[in-house]
């Protein structure tokens, strides 16, 4: 199954599911919920954070957190 960590710059996806244990509550409050669209804006070097947009909010998330959010790519 694909995760946010698998997205390439500019790709969009729909959030399918995630592990509540590995997702910070603040991220859920900002709209990281199943059914919402997420887009990868930028990556950083050396496995740094990923910059994404969720519901028109731009946020940075850790790569390990991104790997816990399961998605389906939007074509």
HTML snippet that shows the backbone in 3Dmol.js (N, CA, C, O; Angstrom):
<script src="https://3Dmol.org/build/3Dmol-min.js"></script>
<div id="view" style="width:600px;height:400px;position:relative"></div>
<script>
const pdb = `
ATOM      1  N   UNK A   1       0.847  -1.178   0.000  1.00  0.00           N
ATOM      2  CA  UNK A   1       0.000   0.000   0.000  1.00  0.00           C
ATOM      3  C   UNK A   1       0.895   1.244   0.000  1.00  0.00           C
ATOM      4  O   UNK A   1       1.937   1.268   0.655  1.00  0.00           O
ATOM      5  N   UNK A   2       0.481   2.263  -0.733  1.00  0.00           N
ATOM      6  CA  UNK A   2       1.253   3.503  -0.838  1.00  0.00           C
ATOM      7  C   UNK A   2       1.076   4.374   0.402  1.00  0.00           C
ATOM      8  O   UNK A   2       0.041   4.345   1.068  1.00  0.00           O
ATOM      9  N   UNK A   3       2.123   5.152   0.691  1.00  0.00           N
ATOM     10  CA  UNK A   3       2.072   6.103   1.801  1.00  0.00           C
ATOM     11  C   UNK A   3       2.460   7.487   1.283  1.00  0.00           C
ATOM     12  O   UNK A   3       2.914   7.622   0.147  1.00  0.00           O
ATOM     13  N   UNK A   4       2.284   8.497   2.103  1.00  0.00           N
ATOM     14  CA  UNK A   4       2.661   9.855   1.737  1.00  0.00           C
ATOM     15  C   UNK A   4       4.160   9.923   1.422  1.00  0.00           C
ATOM     16  O   UNK A   4       4.578  10.709   0.572  1.00  0.00           O
ATOM     17  N   UNK A   5       4.956   9.115   2.093  1.00  0.00           N
ATOM     18  CA  UNK A   5       6.400   9.094   1.853  1.00  0.00           C
ATOM     19  C   UNK A   5       6.744   8.631   0.439  1.00  0.00           C
ATOM     20  O   UNK A   5       7.850   8.889  -0.035  1.00  0.00           O
ATOM     21  N   UNK A   6       5.821   7.954  -0.245  1.00  0.00           N
ATOM     22  CA  UNK A   6       6.044   7.462  -1.603  1.00  0.00           C
ATOM     23  C   UNK A   6       5.716   8.497  -2.678  1.00  0.00           C
ATOM     24  O   UNK A   6       6.054   8.299  -3.845  1.00  0.00           O
ATOM     25  N   UNK A   7       5.063   9.597  -2.301  1.00  0.00           N
ATOM     26  CA  UNK A   7       4.683  10.615  -3.283  1.00  0.00           C
ATOM     27  C   UNK A   7       5.910  11.321  -3.851  1.00  0.00           C
ATOM     28  O   UNK A   7       6.934  11.465  -3.183  1.00  0.00           O
ATOM     29  N   UNK A   8       5.780  11.750  -5.080  1.00  0.00           N
ATOM     30  CA  UNK A   8       6.807  12.569  -5.717  1.00  0.00           C
ATOM     31  C   UNK A   8       6.305  14.012  -5.736  1.00  0.00           C
ATOM     32  O   UNK A   8       5.103  14.258  -5.640  1.00  0.00           O
ATOM     33  N   UNK A   9       7.218  14.949  -5.858  1.00  0.00           N
ATOM     34  CA  UNK A   9       6.883  16.369  -5.828  1.00  0.00           C
ATOM     35  C   UNK A   9       5.768  16.679  -6.835  1.00  0.00           C
ATOM     36  O   UNK A   9       5.861  16.316  -8.008  1.00  0.00           O
ATOM     37  N   UNK A  10       4.721  17.351  -6.364  1.00  0.00           N
ATOM     38  CA  UNK A  10       3.599  17.746  -7.206  1.00  0.00           C
ATOM     39  C   UNK A  10       2.462  16.738  -7.268  1.00  0.00           C
ATOM     40  O   UNK A  10       1.387  17.067  -7.771  1.00  0.00           O
ATOM     41  N   UNK A  11       2.661  15.517  -6.772  1.00  0.00           N
ATOM     42  CA  UNK A  11       1.606  14.506  -6.826  1.00  0.00           C
ATOM     43  C   UNK A  11       0.575  14.736  -5.727  1.00  0.00           C
ATOM     44  O   UNK A  11       0.884  15.237  -4.646  1.00  0.00           O
ATOM     45  N   UNK A  12      -0.663  14.351  -6.045  1.00  0.00           N
ATOM     46  CA  UNK A  12      -1.769  14.474  -5.096  1.00  0.00           C
ATOM     47  C   UNK A  12      -2.311  13.087  -4.794  1.00  0.00           C
ATOM     48  O   UNK A  12      -2.196  12.166  -5.603  1.00  0.00           O
ATOM     49  N   UNK A  13      -2.901  12.957  -3.619  1.00  0.00           N
ATOM     50  CA  UNK A  13      -3.469  11.680  -3.216  1.00  0.00           C
ATOM     51  C   UNK A  13      -4.608  11.911  -2.235  1.00  0.00           C
ATOM     52  O   UNK A  13      -4.760  12.995  -1.671  1.00  0.00           O
ATOM     53  N   UNK A  14      -5.399  10.870  -2.047  1.00  0.00           N
ATOM     54  CA  UNK A  14      -6.468  10.882  -1.066  1.00  0.00           C
ATOM     55  C   UNK A  14      -6.022  10.026   0.117  1.00  0.00           C
ATOM     56  O   UNK A  14      -5.525   8.915  -0.067  1.00  0.00           O
ATOM     57  N   UNK A  15      -6.197  10.536   1.308  1.00  0.00           N
ATOM     58  CA  UNK A  15      -5.828   9.792   2.512  1.00  0.00           C
ATOM     59  C   UNK A  15      -6.838   8.669   2.724  1.00  0.00           C
ATOM     60  O   UNK A  15      -8.046   8.904   2.747  1.00  0.00           O
ATOM     61  N   UNK A  16      -6.329   7.447   2.878  1.00  0.00           N
ATOM     62  CA  UNK A  16      -7.197   6.293   3.108  1.00  0.00           C
ATOM     63  C   UNK A  16      -7.273   5.919   4.587  1.00  0.00           C
ATOM     64  O   UNK A  16      -8.359   5.694   5.122  1.00  0.00           O
ATOM     65  N   UNK A  17      -6.117   5.854   5.239  1.00  0.00           N
ATOM     66  CA  UNK A  17      -6.059   5.389   6.621  1.00  0.00           C
ATOM     67  C   UNK A  17      -4.712   5.768   7.224  1.00  0.00           C
ATOM     68  O   UNK A  17      -3.789   6.147   6.503  1.00  0.00           O
ATOM     69  N   UNK A  18      -4.600   5.667   8.525  1.00  0.00           N
ATOM     70  CA  UNK A  18      -3.330   5.910   9.206  1.00  0.00           C
ATOM     71  C   UNK A  18      -3.377   5.268  10.579  1.00  0.00           C
ATOM     72  O   UNK A  18      -4.440   4.894  11.075  1.00  0.00           O
ATOM     73  N   UNK A  19      -2.203   5.150  11.182  1.00  0.00           N
ATOM     74  CA  UNK A  19      -2.085   4.597  12.522  1.00  0.00           C
ATOM     75  C   UNK A  19      -2.176   5.739  13.530  1.00  0.00           C
ATOM     76  O   UNK A  19      -1.354   6.656  13.507  1.00  0.00           O
ATOM     77  N   UNK A  20      -3.160   5.687  14.404  1.00  0.00           N
ATOM     78  CA  UNK A  20      -3.333   6.750  15.401  1.00  0.00           C
ATOM     79  C   UNK A  20      -2.134   6.866  16.330  1.00  0.00           C
ATOM     80  O   UNK A  20      -1.872   7.941  16.869  1.00  0.00           O
ATOM     81  N   UNK A  21      -1.408   5.780  16.523  1.00  0.00           N
ATOM     82  CA  UNK A  21      -0.252   5.803  17.415  1.00  0.00           C
ATOM     83  C   UNK A  21       0.912   6.592  16.845  1.00  0.00           C
ATOM     84  O   UNK A  21       1.729   7.111  17.605  1.00  0.00           O
ATOM     85  N   UNK A  22       1.009   6.696  15.515  1.00  0.00           N
ATOM     86  CA  UNK A  22       2.174   7.348  14.905  1.00  0.00           C
ATOM     87  C   UNK A  22       1.866   8.717  14.300  1.00  0.00           C
ATOM     88  O   UNK A  22       2.748   9.342  13.711  1.00  0.00           O
ATOM     89  N   UNK A  23       0.642   9.184  14.434  1.00  0.00           N
ATOM     90  CA  UNK A  23       0.254  10.492  13.891  1.00  0.00           C
ATOM     91  C   UNK A  23      -0.008  11.453  15.049  1.00  0.00           C
ATOM     92  O   UNK A  23      -0.837  11.164  15.911  1.00  0.00           O
ATOM     93  N   UNK A  24       0.687  12.592  15.079  1.00  0.00           N
ATOM     94  CA  UNK A  24       0.428  13.570  16.143  1.00  0.00           C
ATOM     95  C   UNK A  24      -1.005  14.117  16.075  1.00  0.00           C
ATOM     96  O   UNK A  24      -1.556  14.298  14.989  1.00  0.00           O
ATOM     97  N   UNK A  25      -1.590  14.373  17.228  1.00  0.00           N
ATOM     98  CA  UNK A  25      -2.960  14.897  17.301  1.00  0.00           C
ATOM     99  C   UNK A  25      -3.093  16.201  16.527  1.00  0.00           C
ATOM    100  O   UNK A  25      -4.124  16.439  15.898  1.00  0.00           O
ATOM    101  N   UNK A  26      -2.078  17.042  16.561  1.00  0.00           N
ATOM    102  CA  UNK A  26      -2.118  18.327  15.853  1.00  0.00           C
ATOM    103  C   UNK A  26      -2.319  18.119  14.351  1.00  0.00           C
ATOM    104  O   UNK A  26      -3.032  18.893  13.712  1.00  0.00           O
ATOM    105  N   UNK A  27      -1.701  17.090  13.788  1.00  0.00           N
ATOM    106  CA  UNK A  27      -1.842  16.792  12.370  1.00  0.00           C
ATOM    107  C   UNK A  27      -3.275  16.382  12.042  1.00  0.00           C
ATOM    108  O   UNK A  27      -3.808  16.750  10.995  1.00  0.00           O
ATOM    109  N   UNK A  28      -3.886  15.631  12.926  1.00  0.00           N
ATOM    110  CA  UNK A  28      -5.284  15.230  12.740  1.00  0.00           C
ATOM    111  C   UNK A  28      -6.188  16.456  12.831  1.00  0.00           C
ATOM    112  O   UNK A  28      -7.132  16.589  12.051  1.00  0.00           O
ATOM    113  N   UNK A  29      -5.909  17.345  13.770  1.00  0.00           N
ATOM    114  CA  UNK A  29      -6.695  18.568  13.917  1.00  0.00           C
ATOM    115  C   UNK A  29      -6.591  19.465  12.685  1.00  0.00           C
ATOM    116  O   UNK A  29      -7.515  20.221  12.388  1.00  0.00           O
ATOM    117  N   UNK A  30      -5.470  19.382  11.969  1.00  0.00           N
ATOM    118  CA  UNK A  30      -5.271  20.207  10.778  1.00  0.00           C
ATOM    119  C   UNK A  30      -5.899  19.586   9.530  1.00  0.00           C
ATOM    120  O   UNK A  30      -5.792  20.152   8.442  1.00  0.00           O
ATOM    121  N   UNK A  31      -6.549  18.438   9.674  1.00  0.00           N
ATOM    122  CA  UNK A  31      -7.278  17.873   8.557  1.00  0.00           C
ATOM    123  C   UNK A  31      -6.708  16.609   7.959  1.00  0.00           C
ATOM    124  O   UNK A  31      -7.164  16.173   6.903  1.00  0.00           O
ATOM    125  N   UNK A  32      -5.735  16.015   8.595  1.00  0.00           N
ATOM    126  CA  UNK A  32      -5.171  14.761   8.096  1.00  0.00           C
ATOM    127  C   UNK A  32      -6.125  13.630   8.476  1.00  0.00           C
ATOM    128  O   UNK A  32      -5.898  12.892   9.435  1.00  0.00           O
ATOM    129  N   UNK A  33      -7.188  13.519   7.701  1.00  0.00           N
ATOM    130  CA  UNK A  33      -8.242  12.549   7.967  1.00  0.00           C
ATOM    131  C   UNK A  33      -8.558  11.768   6.702  1.00  0.00           C
ATOM    132  O   UNK A  33      -8.382  12.286   5.600  1.00  0.00           O
ATOM    133  N   UNK A  34      -9.022  10.530   6.841  1.00  0.00           N
ATOM    134  CA  UNK A  34      -9.397   9.755   5.661  1.00  0.00           C
ATOM    135  C   UNK A  34     -10.411  10.507   4.797  1.00  0.00           C
ATOM    136  O   UNK A  34     -11.379  11.077   5.300  1.00  0.00           O
ATOM    137  N   UNK A  35     -10.164  10.494   3.484  1.00  0.00           N
ATOM    138  CA  UNK A  35     -11.039  11.174   2.534  1.00  0.00           C
ATOM    139  C   UNK A  35     -10.521  12.527   2.099  1.00  0.00           C
ATOM    140  O   UNK A  35     -10.935  13.034   1.057  1.00  0.00           O
ATOM    141  N   UNK A  36      -9.624  13.126   2.871  1.00  0.00           N
ATOM    142  CA  UNK A  36      -9.065  14.426   2.503  1.00  0.00           C
ATOM    143  C   UNK A  36      -7.915  14.265   1.523  1.00  0.00           C
ATOM    144  O   UNK A  36      -7.243  13.234   1.488  1.00  0.00           O
ATOM    145  N   UNK A  37      -7.704  15.306   0.728  1.00  0.00           N
ATOM    146  CA  UNK A  37      -6.639  15.285  -0.272  1.00  0.00           C
ATOM    147  C   UNK A  37      -5.349  15.852   0.310  1.00  0.00           C
ATOM    148  O   UNK A  37      -5.364  16.836   1.050  1.00  0.00           O
ATOM    149  N   UNK A  38      -4.231  15.212  -0.038  1.00  0.00           N
ATOM    150  CA  UNK A  38      -2.910  15.652   0.397  1.00  0.00           C
ATOM    151  C   UNK A  38      -2.027  15.758  -0.842  1.00  0.00           C
ATOM    152  O   UNK A  38      -2.124  14.930  -1.748  1.00  0.00           O
ATOM    153  N   UNK A  39      -1.177  16.762  -0.884  1.00  0.00           N
ATOM    154  CA  UNK A  39      -0.273  16.956  -2.021  1.00  0.00           C
ATOM    155  C   UNK A  39       1.129  17.215  -1.498  1.00  0.00           C
ATOM    156  O   UNK A  39       1.315  17.947  -0.526  1.00  0.00           O
ATOM    157  N   UNK A  40       2.118  16.604  -2.153  1.00  0.00           N
ATOM    158  CA  UNK A  40       3.509  16.831  -1.773  1.00  0.00           C
ATOM    159  C   UNK A  40       4.022  18.066  -2.491  1.00  0.00           C
ATOM    160  O   UNK A  40       4.032  18.115  -3.721  1.00  0.00           O
ATOM    161  N   UNK A  41       4.444  19.054  -1.734  1.00  0.00           N
ATOM    162  CA  UNK A  41       4.936  20.308  -2.285  1.00  0.00           C
ATOM    163  C   UNK A  41       6.439  20.252  -2.487  1.00  0.00           C
ATOM    164  O   UNK A  41       6.948  20.638  -3.540  1.00  0.00           O
ATOM    165  N   UNK A  42       7.155  19.766  -1.467  1.00  0.00           N
ATOM    166  CA  UNK A  42       8.623  19.777  -1.534  1.00  0.00           C
ATOM    167  C   UNK A  42       9.197  18.735  -0.592  1.00  0.00           C
ATOM    168  O   UNK A  42       8.618  18.419   0.448  1.00  0.00           O
ATOM    169  N   UNK A  43      10.351  18.209  -0.983  1.00  0.00           N
ATOM    170  CA  UNK A  43      11.109  17.323  -0.102  1.00  0.00           C
ATOM    171  C   UNK A  43      12.395  18.035   0.293  1.00  0.00           C
ATOM    172  O   UNK A  43      12.765  19.040  -0.315  1.00  0.00           O
ATOM    173  N   UNK A  44      13.067  17.523   1.296  1.00  0.00           N
ATOM    174  CA  UNK A  44      14.339  18.099   1.723  1.00  0.00           C
ATOM    175  C   UNK A  44      15.430  17.035   1.653  1.00  0.00           C
ATOM    176  O   UNK A  44      15.146  15.845   1.521  1.00  0.00           O
ATOM    177  N   UNK A  45      16.650  17.473   1.741  1.00  0.00           N
ATOM    178  CA  UNK A  45      17.783  16.557   1.683  1.00  0.00           C
ATOM    179  C   UNK A  45      17.943  15.783   2.981  1.00  0.00           C
ATOM    180  O   UNK A  45      17.432  16.183   4.027  1.00  0.00           O
ATOM    181  N   UNK A  46      18.649  14.683   2.900  1.00  0.00           N
ATOM    182  CA  UNK A  46      19.046  13.891   4.065  1.00  0.00           C
ATOM    183  C   UNK A  46      17.860  13.424   4.904  1.00  0.00           C
ATOM    184  O   UNK A  46      17.911  13.464   6.133  1.00  0.00           O
ATOM    185  N   UNK A  47      16.796  12.984   4.242  1.00  0.00           N
ATOM    186  CA  UNK A  47      15.602  12.463   4.921  1.00  0.00           C
ATOM    187  C   UNK A  47      14.983  13.459   5.890  1.00  0.00           C
ATOM    188  O   UNK A  47      14.474  13.074   6.943  1.00  0.00           O
ATOM    189  N   UNK A  48      15.027  14.734   5.535  1.00  0.00           N
ATOM    190  CA  UNK A  48      14.399  15.782   6.336  1.00  0.00           C
ATOM    191  C   UNK A  48      12.893  15.738   6.167  1.00  0.00           C
ATOM    192  O   UNK A  48      12.363  14.801   5.570  1.00  0.00           O
ATOM    193  N   UNK A  49      12.199  16.736   6.682  1.00  0.00           N
ATOM    194  CA  UNK A  49      10.730  16.747   6.604  1.00  0.00           C
ATOM    195  C   UNK A  49      10.222  16.909   5.177  1.00  0.00           C
ATOM    196  O   UNK A  49      10.928  17.385   4.288  1.00  0.00           O
ATOM    197  N   UNK A  50       8.976  16.499   4.992  1.00  0.00           N
ATOM    198  CA  UNK A  50       8.279  16.673   3.718  1.00  0.00           C
ATOM    199  C   UNK A  50       7.304  17.829   3.892  1.00  0.00           C
ATOM    200  O   UNK A  50       6.642  17.936   4.925  1.00  0.00           O
ATOM    201  N   UNK A  51       7.215  18.678   2.904  1.00  0.00           N
ATOM    202  CA  UNK A  51       6.269  19.790   2.934  1.00  0.00           C
ATOM    203  C   UNK A  51       5.052  19.403   2.105  1.00  0.00           C
ATOM    204  O   UNK A  51       5.166  19.123   0.911  1.00  0.00           O
ATOM    205  N   UNK A  52       3.885  19.389   2.749  1.00  0.00           N
ATOM    206  CA  UNK A  52       2.654  18.955   2.107  1.00  0.00           C
ATOM    207  C   UNK A  52       1.558  19.989   2.321  1.00  0.00           C
ATOM    208  O   UNK A  52       1.660  20.864   3.181  1.00  0.00           O
ATOM    209  N   UNK A  53       0.510  19.865   1.516  1.00  0.00           N
ATOM    210  CA  UNK A  53      -0.696  20.658   1.753  1.00  0.00           C
ATOM    211  C   UNK A  53      -1.850  19.701   2.019  1.00  0.00           C
ATOM    212  O   UNK A  53      -2.031  18.698   1.329  1.00  0.00           O
ATOM    213  N   UNK A  54      -2.622  20.045   3.041  1.00  0.00           N
ATOM    214  CA  UNK A  54      -3.839  19.322   3.383  1.00  0.00           C
ATOM    215  C   UNK A  54      -4.908  20.373   3.608  1.00  0.00           C
ATOM    216  O   UNK A  54      -4.750  21.243   4.465  1.00  0.00           O
ATOM    217  N   UNK A  55      -5.990  20.306   2.853  1.00  0.00           N
ATOM    218  CA  UNK A  55      -7.077  21.280   3.004  1.00  0.00           C
ATOM    219  C   UNK A  55      -6.566  22.716   2.939  1.00  0.00           C
ATOM    220  O   UNK A  55      -6.944  23.543   3.769  1.00  0.00           O
ATOM    221  N   UNK A  56      -5.728  23.016   1.980  1.00  0.00           N
ATOM    222  CA  UNK A  56      -5.168  24.353   1.757  1.00  0.00           C
ATOM    223  C   UNK A  56      -4.269  24.835   2.898  1.00  0.00           C
ATOM    224  O   UNK A  56      -3.968  26.026   2.978  1.00  0.00           O
ATOM    225  N   UNK A  57      -3.841  23.944   3.770  1.00  0.00           N
ATOM    226  CA  UNK A  57      -2.878  24.287   4.825  1.00  0.00           C
ATOM    227  C   UNK A  57      -1.538  23.668   4.463  1.00  0.00           C
ATOM    228  O   UNK A  57      -1.466  22.478   4.158  1.00  0.00           O
ATOM    229  N   UNK A  58      -0.489  24.458   4.493  1.00  0.00           N
ATOM    230  CA  UNK A  58       0.851  23.950   4.218  1.00  0.00           C
ATOM    231  C   UNK A  58       1.524  23.586   5.529  1.00  0.00           C
ATOM    232  O   UNK A  58       1.597  24.398   6.451  1.00  0.00           O
ATOM    233  N   UNK A  59       2.016  22.349   5.602  1.00  0.00           N
ATOM    234  CA  UNK A  59       2.662  21.883   6.821  1.00  0.00           C
ATOM    235  C   UNK A  59       3.878  21.033   6.473  1.00  0.00           C
ATOM    236  O   UNK A  59       4.004  20.540   5.352  1.00  0.00           O
ATOM    237  N   UNK A  60       4.758  20.869   7.433  1.00  0.00           N
ATOM    238  CA  UNK A  60       5.919  19.994   7.292  1.00  0.00           C
ATOM    239  C   UNK A  60       5.709  18.802   8.212  1.00  0.00           C
ATOM    240  O   UNK A  60       5.333  18.960   9.373  1.00  0.00           O
ATOM    241  N   UNK A  61       5.955  17.609   7.684  1.00  0.00           N
ATOM    242  CA  UNK A  61       5.829  16.401   8.500  1.00  0.00           C
ATOM    243  C   UNK A  61       7.089  15.562   8.357  1.00  0.00           C
ATOM    244  O   UNK A  61       7.763  15.601   7.327  1.00  0.00           O
ATOM    245  N   UNK A  62       7.393  14.812   9.391  1.00  0.00           N
ATOM    246  CA  UNK A  62       8.549  13.930   9.368  1.00  0.00           C
ATOM    247  C   UNK A  62       8.319  12.796   8.384  1.00  0.00           C
ATOM    248  O   UNK A  62       7.184  12.400   8.122  1.00  0.00           O
ATOM    249  N   UNK A  63       9.402  12.286   7.850  1.00  0.00           N
ATOM    250  CA  UNK A  63       9.300  11.202   6.871  1.00  0.00           C
ATOM    251  C   UNK A  63       8.700   9.946   7.515  1.00  0.00           C
ATOM    252  O   UNK A  63       7.921   9.245   6.869  1.00  0.00           O
ATOM    253  N   UNK A  64       9.042   9.651   8.759  1.00  0.00           N
ATOM    254  CA  UNK A  64       8.473   8.470   9.409  1.00  0.00           C
ATOM    255  C   UNK A  64       6.974   8.631   9.677  1.00  0.00           C
ATOM    256  O   UNK A  64       6.229   7.652   9.645  1.00  0.00           O
ATOM    257  N   UNK A  65       6.539   9.848   9.937  1.00  0.00           N
ATOM    258  CA  UNK A  65       5.108  10.117  10.081  1.00  0.00           C
ATOM    259  C   UNK A  65       4.411   9.952   8.735  1.00  0.00           C
ATOM    260  O   UNK A  65       3.328   9.371   8.659  1.00  0.00           O
ATOM    261  N   UNK A  66       5.032  10.464   7.672  1.00  0.00           N
ATOM    262  CA  UNK A  66       4.471  10.343   6.326  1.00  0.00           C
ATOM    263  C   UNK A  66       4.333   8.881   5.914  1.00  0.00           C
ATOM    264  O   UNK A  66       3.406   8.521   5.189  1.00  0.00           O
ATOM    265  N   UNK A  67       5.252   8.047   6.376  1.00  0.00           N
ATOM    266  CA  UNK A  67       5.209   6.624   6.031  1.00  0.00           C
ATOM    267  C   UNK A  67       4.075   5.887   6.747  1.00  0.00           C
ATOM    268  O   UNK A  67       3.782   4.738   6.416  1.00  0.00           O
ATOM    269  N   UNK A  68       3.443   6.528   7.712  1.00  0.00           N
ATOM    270  CA  UNK A  68       2.338   5.907   8.448  1.00  0.00           C
ATOM    271  C   UNK A  68       0.975   6.350   7.928  1.00  0.00           C
ATOM    272  O   UNK A  68      -0.052   5.919   8.453  1.00  0.00           O
ATOM    273  N   UNK A  69       0.948   7.211   6.897  1.00  0.00           N
ATOM    274  CA  UNK A  69      -0.308   7.701   6.330  1.00  0.00           C
ATOM    275  C   UNK A  69      -0.517   7.006   4.988  1.00  0.00           C
ATOM    276  O   UNK A  69       0.220   7.258   4.035  1.00  0.00           O
ATOM    277  N   UNK A  70      -1.509   6.141   4.913  1.00  0.00           N
ATOM    278  CA  UNK A  70      -1.781   5.371   3.699  1.00  0.00           C
ATOM    279  C   UNK A  70      -2.667   6.174   2.753  1.00  0.00           C
ATOM    280  O   UNK A  70      -3.629   6.818   3.171  1.00  0.00           O
ATOM    281  N   UNK A  71      -2.317   6.118   1.463  1.00  0.00           N
ATOM    282  CA  UNK A  71      -2.984   6.970   0.467  1.00  0.00           C
ATOM    283  C   UNK A  71      -3.359   6.188  -0.791  1.00  0.00           C
ATOM    284  O   UNK A  71      -2.957   5.043  -0.993  1.00  0.00           O
ATOM    285  N   UNK A  72      -4.139   6.855  -1.613  1.00  0.00           N
ATOM    286  CA  UNK A  72      -4.428   6.416  -2.982  1.00  0.00           C
ATOM    287  C   UNK A  72      -4.191   7.603  -3.874  1.00  0.00           C
ATOM    288  O   UNK A  72      -4.801   8.654  -3.680  1.00  0.00           O
ATOM    289  N   UNK A  73      -3.296   7.457  -4.873  1.00  0.00           N
ATOM    290  CA  UNK A  73      -2.953   8.572  -5.750  1.00  0.00           C
ATOM    291  C   UNK A  73      -4.162   9.039  -6.557  1.00  0.00           C
ATOM    292  O   UNK A  73      -4.997   8.242  -6.986  1.00  0.00           O
ATOM    293  N   UNK A  74      -4.227  10.360  -6.751  1.00  0.00           N
ATOM    294  CA  UNK A  74      -5.254  10.969  -7.596  1.00  0.00           C
ATOM    295  C   UNK A  74      -4.668  11.085  -8.993  1.00  0.00           C
ATOM    296  O   UNK A  74      -3.589  11.649  -9.182  1.00  0.00           O
ATOM    297  N   UNK A  75      -5.376  10.556  -9.952  1.00  0.00           N
ATOM    298  CA  UNK A  75      -4.858  10.594 -11.337  1.00  0.00           C
ATOM    299  C   UNK A  75      -5.436  11.758 -12.089  1.00  0.00           C
ATOM    300  O   UNK A  75      -5.119  11.953 -13.263  1.00  0.00           O
TER     301      UNK A  75
END
`;
const viewer = $3Dmol.createViewer("view");
viewer.addModel(pdb, "pdb");
viewer.setStyle({}, {cartoon: {color: "spectrum"}});
viewer.zoomTo();
viewer.render();
</script>
